[in-house]
Amino acid sequence: MTALDGKVAVVTGGGSGIGQAIARRFAEAGARVAVVDIAAGAAFPCDVSRQPDVLRTFQTIAQQLGAPDILVNSAGVAHVGNVEQTSEEEFDRLYAVNVKGVYNCLKAAVSIMKDRGGAILNLASVASTVGLADRFAYSMTKGAVLTMTYSVARDYIAHKIRCNAISPGRVHTPFVDGFLAKNYPGREREKFEELSRSQPIGRMGRPEEIAELALFLCSDAAAFITGSNYAIDGGFVTLKM
């Protein structure tokens, strides 16, 4: 496919998991992809929670690859716990990356795109719209991501900037494997199957499946779509009994 030929795409959190799958898929589709990640060795190392770092990184990307046409906000961190089990430090950590990080990247991208148009995709979650047990801080951040999506879509529609969100259910990423190894040593397979069955379709999603939806929404094929949130969750939100 050449759906993104000539486009410059910035993918945060592109070093692993869903972000990595999106970055690879976009490159296959012809985009020049800037992989932004906090991990050492990333093509464009950046702490998205720090606005000066983000602004510098976007300037570097524009100089090396060209002005971004696409932004995918995939960088994020997770936390398991209810409100009593969430420390102030953990709450602040999730806010810094999942909310402020998205804001910082939106601010940088919109300032570049508003004179030429562009496509923005934010990774929200089923936690944006339904109550999940023991996901207090994470749900807070993903709800904010969703409403920021709607706000940017409304404010910049006249500038030909489209802004949408994807809300995945459980996706099999390194985070899932790490969570199971830490909390259920020796029972990883059993708990993996239990988590898989919690989605009506009977399994977790694959990062590559999320990437296919991201490709469509960021391509010109989706030119009539903005201010929308797409669940990709194996029926979790609408079919859960």
FENTA-V612778 format. One record per residue. N is the residue number from 1. SS is DSSP state (helix for helix, strand for strand, loop for the rest). D_LAST is the distance of its C-alpha to the last C-alpha in whole Angstrom. Layout:
n:N ss:SS d_last:D_LAST
n:N ss:SS d_last:D_LAST
This chain:
n:1 ss:loop d_last:38
n:2 ss:loop d_last:41
n:3 ss:loop d_last:38
n:4 ss:loop d_last:39
n:5 ss:loop d_last:43
n:6 ss:loop d_last:45
n:7 ss:loop d_last:42
n:8 ss:strand d_last:42
n:9 ss:strand d_last:39
n:10 ss:strand d_last:38
n:11 ss:strand d_last:35
n:12 ss:strand d_last:34
n:13 ss:loop d_last:33
n:14 ss:loop d_last:34
n:15 ss:loop d_last:35
n:16 ss:loop d_last:32
n:17 ss:helix d_last:29
n:18 ss:helix d_last:27
n:19 ss:helix d_last:30
n:20 ss:helix d_last:32
n:21 ss:helix d_last:31
n:22 ss:helix d_last:31
n:23 ss:helix d_last:35
n:24 ss:helix d_last:35
n:25 ss:helix d_last:34
n:26 ss:helix d_last:36
n:27 ss:helix d_last:39
n:28 ss:helix d_last:38
n:29 ss:loop d_last:38
n:30 ss:loop d_last:41
n:31 ss:loop d_last:41
n:32 ss:strand d_last:43
n:33 ss:strand d_last:40
n:34 ss:strand d_last:41
n:35 ss:strand d_last:39
n:36 ss:strand d_last:39
n:37 ss:strand d_last:37
n:38 ss:loop d_last:39
n:39 ss:loop d_last:39
n:40 ss:loop d_last:43
n:41 ss:loop d_last:44
n:42 ss:loop d_last:42
n:43 ss:loop d_last:43
n:44 ss:strand d_last:43
n:45 ss:strand d_last:43
n:46 ss:loop d_last:41
n:47 ss:loop d_last:40
n:48 ss:loop d_last:38
n:49 ss:loop d_last:38
n:50 ss:loop d_last:41
n:51 ss:helix d_last:42
n:52 ss:helix d_last:46
n:53 ss:helix d_last:45
n:54 ss:helix d_last:42
n:55 ss:helix d_last:45
n:56 ss:helix d_last:47
n:57 ss:helix d_last:45
n:58 ss:helix d_last:44
n:59 ss:helix d_last:48
n:60 ss:helix d_last:49
n:61 ss:helix d_last:46
n:62 ss:helix d_last:48
n:63 ss:helix d_last:51
n:64 ss:helix d_last:50
n:65 ss:loop d_last:48
n:66 ss:loop d_last:48
n:67 ss:loop d_last:46
n:68 ss:loop d_last:42
n:69 ss:loop d_last:41
n:70 ss:strand d_last:37
n:71 ss:strand d_last:35
n:72 ss:strand d_last:32
n:73 ss:strand d_last:31
n:74 ss:loop d_last:29
n:75 ss:loop d_last:31
n:76 ss:loop d_last:29
n:77 ss:loop d_last:28
n:78 ss:loop d_last:25
n:79 ss:loop d_last:25
n:80 ss:loop d_last:23
n:81 ss:strand d_last:23
n:82 ss:loop d_last:22
n:83 ss:loop d_last:25
n:84 ss:loop d_last:27
n:85 ss:loop d_last:27
n:86 ss:loop d_last:28
n:87 ss:loop d_last:32
n:88 ss:helix d_last:34
n:89 ss:helix d_last:35
n:90 ss:helix d_last:31
n:91 ss:helix d_last:30
n:92 ss:helix d_last:34
n:93 ss:helix d_last:33
n:94 ss:helix d_last:30
n:95 ss:helix d_last:31
n:96 ss:helix d_last:34
n:97 ss:helix d_last:33
n:98 ss:helix d_last:29
n:99 ss:helix d_last:31
n:100 ss:helix d_last:34
n:101 ss:helix d_last:34
n:102 ss:helix d_last:33
n:103 ss:helix d_last:35
n:104 ss:helix d_last:38
n:105 ss:helix d_last:37
n:106 ss:helix d_last:36
n:107 ss:helix d_last:40
n:108 ss:helix d_last:42
n:109 ss:helix d_last:40
n:110 ss:helix d_last:40
n:111 ss:helix d_last:44
n:112 ss:helix d_last:45
n:113 ss:helix d_last:43
n:114 ss:loop d_last:43
n:115 ss:loop d_last:47
n:116 ss:loop d_last:45
n:117 ss:loop d_last:42
n:118 ss:strand d_last:39
n:119 ss:strand d_last:35
n:120 ss:strand d_last:33
n:121 ss:strand d_last:30
n:122 ss:strand d_last:28
n:123 ss:strand d_last:25
n:124 ss:loop d_last:22
n:125 ss:loop d_last:19
n:126 ss:helix d_last:15
n:127 ss:helix d_last:17
n:128 ss:helix d_last:19
n:129 ss:loop d_last:16
n:130 ss:loop d_last:13
n:131 ss:loop d_last:14
n:132 ss:loop d_last:14
n:133 ss:loop d_last:15
n:134 ss:loop d_last:19
n:135 ss:strand d_last:20
n:136 ss:helix d_last:22
n:137 ss:helix d_last:25
n:138 ss:helix d_last:23
n:139 ss:helix d_last:21
n:140 ss:helix d_last:24
n:141 ss:helix d_last:25
n:142 ss:helix d_last:23
n:143 ss:helix d_last:23
n:144 ss:helix d_last:26
n:145 ss:helix d_last:26
n:146 ss:helix d_last:24
n:147 ss:helix d_last:27
n:148 ss:helix d_last:30
n:149 ss:helix d_last:29
n:150 ss:helix d_last:29
n:151 ss:helix d_last:32
n:152 ss:helix d_last:34
n:153 ss:helix d_last:33
n:154 ss:helix d_last:34
n:155 ss:helix d_last:37
n:156 ss:loop d_last:38
n:157 ss:helix d_last:38
n:158 ss:helix d_last:41
n:159 ss:helix d_last:42
n:160 ss:loop d_last:40
n:161 ss:strand d_last:38
n:162 ss:strand d_last:34
n:163 ss:strand d_last:31
n:164 ss:strand d_last:28
n:165 ss:strand d_last:25
n:166 ss:strand d_last:22
n:167 ss:strand d_last:19
n:168 ss:strand d_last:18
n:169 ss:loop d_last:15
n:170 ss:loop d_last:17
n:171 ss:strand d_last:20
n:172 ss:strand d_last:22
n:173 ss:loop d_last:25
n:174 ss:helix d_last:28
n:175 ss:helix d_last:26
n:176 ss:helix d_last:23
n:177 ss:helix d_last:26
n:178 ss:helix d_last:28
n:179 ss:helix d_last:25
n:180 ss:helix d_last:25
n:181 ss:helix d_last:28
n:182 ss:helix d_last:29
n:183 ss:helix d_last:26
n:184 ss:loop d_last:26
n:185 ss:loop d_last:29
n:186 ss:loop d_last:30
n:187 ss:loop d_last:26
n:188 ss:helix d_last:25
n:189 ss:helix d_last:24
n:190 ss:helix d_last:22
n:191 ss:helix d_last:20
n:192 ss:helix d_last:20
n:193 ss:helix d_last:18
n:194 ss:helix d_last:16
n:195 ss:helix d_last:15
n:196 ss:helix d_last:15
n:197 ss:helix d_last:12
n:198 ss:loop d_last:10
n:199 ss:loop d_last:10
n:200 ss:loop d_last:8
n:201 ss:loop d_last:12
n:202 ss:loop d_last:13
n:203 ss:loop d_last:16
n:204 ss:loop d_last:17
n:205 ss:strand d_last:19
n:206 ss:strand d_last:23
n:207 ss:helix d_last:25
n:208 ss:helix d_last:27
n:209 ss:helix d_last:24
n:210 ss:helix d_last:24
n:211 ss:helix d_last:28
n:212 ss:helix d_last:28
n:213 ss:helix d_last:26
n:214 ss:helix d_last:28
n:215 ss:helix d_last:31
n:216 ss:helix d_last:30
n:217 ss:helix d_last:29
n:218 ss:helix d_last:33
n:219 ss:loop d_last:35
n:220 ss:helix d_last:37
n:221 ss:helix d_last:34
n:222 ss:helix d_last:32
n:223 ss:loop d_last:35
n:224 ss:loop d_last:33
n:225 ss:loop d_last:30
n:226 ss:loop d_last:30
n:227 ss:loop d_last:28
n:228 ss:loop d_last:25
n:229 ss:strand d_last:22
n:230 ss:strand d_last:20
n:231 ss:strand d_last:17
n:232 ss:strand d_last:17
n:233 ss:loop d_last:14
n:234 ss:loop d_last:13
n:235 ss:loop d_last:10
n:236 ss:helix d_last:9
n:237 ss:helix d_last:9
n:238 ss:helix d_last:9
n:239 ss:helix d_last:6
n:240 ss:loop d_last:4
n:241 ss:loop d_last:0
